[in-house]
Amino acid sequence: MLGKVAENKFVFSLKILSGLLLLLIFFQISLGSAVRLTGSGLSCPDWPLCYGLWFPDQDKLSKISDVNFEFYQVMLEWIHRFNAAAFITPVTLLVFFVGLKVTKDKINQIILYIIILILALQGLMGGFTVFDKNSPWSVAVHLGLALSFMFLVLKIFLVSLNIKLVSGIPCITKKISTLIGAIITVLATMLMGAIVSKSGSSLACDIWPLCSNDGVSIFQHNKIIHLSHRILALISVIFVFLIVNFFKDVVQYKIIFVLRNILISLIILQILIGATVIFTELNLFIAMLHQAIAVILFIVLSFLFWFTLQSNFKRN
């Protein structure tokens, strides 16, 4: 009896910790978006310190001659680093140890070890982006690791929910294949969005849904980068509507009905906000909202993928 009570406590702890970790990762990605959009990526030119300081307060920064950024920019970058070191790292370690206690499944245990590996790589990549002067490709890799991290933590969160499965999901191969295509395409769209931002291509296409009234200039480097982002976004929309259509036959799970409605709402909202970013000439808050919704879309697709896959394993 005591063993069962202890097991339930570990499962509850894993649910709280993995849910908290997801929120922290979401906050971290949002902070990264703010850092990128405000041009604050190099406001702390060294790593892991900031101008050689553990805490770059305004008084100390005023005595340093080569600070070429506003104080809010320095603090944005510092908070981004602090959240990773002081919150994400310890909570991830707790998820790892509690997760090993909860799950006996080998695949889930391997996922927990991969999560720790990605955490270490992400820390190193964060430092490398500073040494690499925030090049577009290094920023994109940094974001890609963060999203991969979130993708795997979602699986552990689903394990902690211990959802009772009433039956398998029909036509599983078609659904899983489409979900994989959607997740990869949404991920690629977000990474290309980071490259668009860091390469100065955000307003290279100054009209929407077309790019430019000048047919010749469409072959300029920045416009090709921007158009690549839009093309990937269009493919993502197609994948999402395919998923919504393919999951119409799943009536036994209310959660899937809810997720389908959320997907439709998110993709419509994302299209409208994407256009508004151009019309408002890259308004900071609208651009941040654009990325935040993309991350939520990625979360919903990832959760649906893991849930569908789990349902298939249970059935088999």
C-alpha positions in Angstrom: 0.0 0.0 0.0 2.8 2.4 0.9 4.5 1.6 -2.4 1.4 2.6 -4.3 1.1 5.8 -2.4 4.8 6.7 -3.0 4.3 5.9 -6.7 1.3 8.2 -7.0 3.3 11.0 -5.3 6.1 10.6 -7.8 3.6 10.7 -10.7 2.0 13.8 -9.3 5.5 15.4 -8.8 6.4 14.5 -12.4 3.2 16.1 -13.7 3.9 19.4 -11.8 7.6 19.5 -12.7 7.2 18.6 -16.4 4.3 21.1 -16.7 6.4 23.8 -15.0 9.3 23.0 -17.3 7.1 23.4 -20.4 6.0 26.8 -19.1 9.7 27.8 -18.5 10.7 26.7 -22.0 7.8 28.6 -23.5 8.9 31.7 -21.5 12.5 31.2 -22.6 11.6 31.0 -26.3 9.5 34.1 -25.9 12.4 35.9 -24.2 14.6 34.8 -27.1 12.1 36.3 -29.5 12.2 39.6 -27.6 16.0 39.5 -27.6 16.1 38.9 -31.3 13.5 41.4 -32.4 15.0 44.2 -30.3 18.5 43.5 -31.6 19.7 42.7 -28.1 21.5 39.4 -28.9 25.0 41.0 -28.4 24.0 43.3 -25.6 26.1 41.0 -23.3 29.2 40.5 -25.5 30.8 37.9 -23.2 29.5 34.5 -21.9 28.5 33.3 -19.4 29.0 36.6 -17.6 27.8 40.0 -19.0 30.5 42.6 -19.3 32.4 40.5 -16.7 29.5 40.9 -14.2 27.2 38.3 -12.7 24.5 40.9 -12.5 24.9 43.9 -14.8 23.1 46.7 -12.8 22.8 50.1 -14.3 25.3 51.8 -12.0 28.1 49.3 -12.9 27.3 49.4 -16.6 27.5 53.2 -16.6 31.2 52.9 -15.6 32.0 50.7 -18.6 32.9 52.8 -21.7 32.1 50.3 -24.5 28.4 49.6 -23.6 26.6 50.4 -26.9 23.2 49.1 -25.9 20.3 50.4 -23.8 19.9 49.1 -20.3 16.6 47.3 -21.1 18.4 45.4 -23.9 21.2 44.2 -21.6 18.6 43.1 -19.1 16.6 41.2 -21.7 19.6 39.2 -22.6 20.6 38.7 -19.0 17.2 37.5 -17.9 17.2 35.1 -20.9 20.4 33.6 -19.6 19.3 33.7 -16.0 16.1 31.8 -16.7 18.0 29.1 -18.4 20.6 28.7 -15.6 18.5 29.3 -12.5 15.2 27.7 -13.4 15.3 25.5 -16.5 18.4 23.6 -15.6 17.4 22.6 -12.1 13.8 21.8 -13.0 15.1 19.7 -15.9 17.3 17.7 -13.6 14.4 17.1 -11.2 12.2 15.9 -14.2 15.0 13.6 -15.1 15.4 11.9 -11.7 11.7 11.8 -10.9 10.9 10.5 -14.4 13.3 7.6 -14.0 11.5 6.8 -10.8 8.1 6.9 -12.5 8.6 5.2 -15.8 9.9 1.7 -16.4 9.5 2.0 -20.2 12.9 1.9 -21.9 11.9 4.4 -24.6 10.7 6.9 -22.0 14.0 6.5 -20.1 16.0 7.0 -23.3 14.0 10.2 -23.9 14.9 11.4 -20.4 18.6 11.0 -21.2 18.2 12.7 -24.5 16.5 15.7 -22.7 19.6 16.0 -20.5 21.9 15.8 -23.5 19.9 18.6 -25.3 20.0 20.7 -22.2 23.8 20.5 -22.2 24.0 21.2 -26.0 21.6 24.1 -25.6 23.8 25.7 -23.0 26.9 25.4 -25.2 25.0 26.6 -28.2 23.8 29.7 -26.2 27.5 30.6 -25.6 28.4 29.8 -29.2 25.8 32.2 -30.6 27.5 35.0 -28.6 31.0 34.1 -29.9 29.6 33.7 -33.4 28.1 37.3 -33.2 24.5 36.0 -33.4 24.8 34.8 -37.0 21.4 33.8 -38.5 22.3 30.1 -38.7 23.5 29.8 -35.1 20.4 31.6 -33.8 18.3 29.2 -35.8 20.1 26.1 -34.4 19.7 27.6 -30.9 15.9 27.9 -31.4 15.7 24.4 -33.0 17.3 22.8 -30.0 14.8 24.7 -27.7 11.9 23.4 -29.7 13.3 19.8 -29.8 13.7 20.1 -26.0 10.1 21.1 -25.7 9.0 18.3 -28.0 10.6 15.6 -25.8 9.4 17.2 -22.5 5.9 17.1 -23.8 6.2 13.3 -24.1 7.2 13.0 -20.4 4.3 15.4 -19.5 1.9 13.1 -21.3 3.3 10.1 -19.4 2.7 11.9 -16.1 -1.0 12.6 -17.1 -1.6 8.8 -17.2 -4.5 9.2 -19.6 -6.8 6.1 -19.8 -7.0 5.0 -23.4 -10.3 3.4 -24.4 -9.3 2.2 -27.8 -6.7 2.7 -30.6 -7.0 5.4 -33.2 -7.9 4.2 -36.7 -5.8 4.7 -39.9 -2.8 5.3 -37.6 -0.1 5.3 -40.3 -1.7 8.1 -42.3 -2.3 10.2 -39.2 1.2 9.8 -37.8 2.9 10.5 -41.2 0.9 13.7 -41.6 1.7 14.8 -38.0 5.4 14.2 -38.6 5.2 16.2 -41.8 3.3 19.0 -40.0 5.7 19.1 -37.0 8.8 19.2 -39.3 7.3 21.9 -41.5 6.2 24.1 -38.6 9.7 23.7 -37.1 11.3 24.6 -40.4 9.0 27.7 -40.7 10.0 28.9 -37.3 13.7 28.4 -37.9 13.4 30.2 -41.2 11.6 33.0 -39.3 14.6 33.4 -37.0 16.9 33.5 -40.1 14.5 36.1 -41.7 14.8 38.3 -38.5 18.6 37.9 -38.0 19.4 38.5 -41.7 17.4 41.7 -41.9 14.8 40.3 -44.2 11.7 40.9 -42.1 10.4 43.6 -44.4 12.1 42.5 -47.6 8.6 41.7 -48.8 6.7 44.9 -48.2 3.2 43.7 -49.3 1.1 40.6 -48.4 0.2 38.0 -49.6 2.5 38.9 -52.5 6.1 40.0 -52.0 6.8 43.0 -54.2 5.2 44.9 -57.0 8.7 44.9 -58.7 8.9 41.5 -60.5 12.7 41.7 -61.0 13.7 42.5 -57.4 12.0 39.3 -56.2 15.3 37.5 -56.9 17.2 39.6 -54.3 18.8 37.6 -51.5 16.7 39.0 -48.7 13.5 38.5 -50.6 14.3 34.9 -51.4 14.9 34.3 -47.6 11.6 36.0 -46.8 9.6 34.2 -49.5 11.1 30.8 -48.2 9.5 31.5 -44.9 6.1 32.3 -46.4 6.2 29.2 -48.6 7.0 27.0 -45.6 4.2 28.7 -43.7 1.8 27.9 -46.6 2.9 24.2 -46.5 2.3 24.2 -42.7 -1.2 25.5 -43.2 -2.0 22.7 -45.7 -0.6 20.1 -43.3 -2.7 21.4 -40.4 -5.9 21.3 -42.4 -5.1 17.7 -43.5 -4.7 16.8 -39.9 -8.0 18.4 -39.0 -9.6 16.4 -41.7 -7.9 13.1 -41.0 -8.9 13.2 -37.3 -12.6 13.6 -38.0 -13.1 9.9 -37.5 -11.7 9.9 -33.9 -14.8 10.3 -31.8 -13.8 8.3 -28.7 -11.5 11.0 -27.4 -12.9 14.4 -26.5 -9.3 15.7 -26.2 -8.7 15.2 -29.9 -12.0 17.1 -30.7 -10.7 20.0 -28.6 -7.2 19.9 -30.2 -8.7 20.0 -33.7 -10.7 23.1 -32.8 -7.6 24.7 -31.3 -5.5 23.9 -34.4 -8.1 25.6 -36.7 -8.2 28.7 -34.5 -4.4 28.9 -34.2 -3.7 28.6 -37.9 -6.4 31.2 -38.9 -5.1 33.6 -36.2 -1.5 33.0 -37.3 -2.3 33.9 -40.9 -4.0 37.1 -39.8 -1.2 38.1 -37.5 1.5 37.2 -40.1 -0.1 39.7 -42.5 -0.4 42.3 -39.7 3.3 42.1 -39.0 3.9 43.3 -42.6 1.1 46.0 -42.4 2.4 47.4 -39.1 6.0 47.3 -40.4 7.3 44.8 -37.8 5.5 46.1 -34.7 7.4 44.5 -31.8 4.4 43.1 -29.8 2.7 41.8 -32.9 5.9 40.1 -34.1 6.3 38.5 -30.6 2.7 37.3 -30.7 3.3 35.8 -34.1 6.1 33.6 -32.7 4.3 32.8 -29.5 1.3 31.4 -31.5 3.7 29.4 -33.7 5.2 27.9 -30.5 1.7 27.0 -29.2 0.9 25.5 -32.6 4.0 23.4 -32.4 3.0 22.3 -28.9 -0.5 21.2 -29.9 0.9 19.2 -32.9 3.5 17.6 -30.8 1.0 16.6 -28.1 -1.3 15.2 -30.7 1.6 13.2 -32.2 2.6 11.7 -28.9 -1.0 11.0 -27.9 -1.7 9.2 -31.2 1.5 7.2 -31.0 0.7 6.2 -27.4 -2.8 5.1 -28.4 -1.3 2.9 -31.1 1.2 1.3 -28.7 -1.5 0.6 -26.2 -3.8 -1.0 -28.8 -1.0 -3.2 -30.0 
